[in-house]
Every structure is written in structure tokens, then in C-alpha cells.
Amino acid sequence: MLVLSRKEGERVKLGDTIVITVIGVSGDKVRLGIKAPPEVLVLREELEPLPKPEKRGPIAA
């Protein structure tokens, strides 16, 4: 994992098409702006769907 320190207004570029900008810092909260093409899904981790449990067949004796 790459760990970076950025100040308000500074940016991080991912590849050629994704830019993350630090919009603001207040206490322990950081506001980020993310510019990405429409085909790139940008989703907070807590909103990511949970994996579906595996379906298991009947237990054979």
C-alpha cells in the first residue's frame, strides 16, 4: 500500500484518467474530490455489496 501525505488543494493522479483532490481537512475528517470517467465505479467501501454466501447442497451420509 502506498501511503501519501497531502495538503488541502493537493492532488493525486491514478493512471491517466483518475484524479483525487484533497478538498478539506477538519479534525479527523478529510474531504476528497474524485474525478473519474463514468465507466469507473467509485464507491465507499462500506457501501460495497457483501459477497453472497456459497450455496451448499444436502449433506450426504
Buried (B, 14 or more C-beta within 10 A) or exposed (E): EEEEEBEEEEEEEEEEEBBBBBEEEEEEEEEEEEEBEEEEEEEEEEEEEEEEEEEEEEEEE
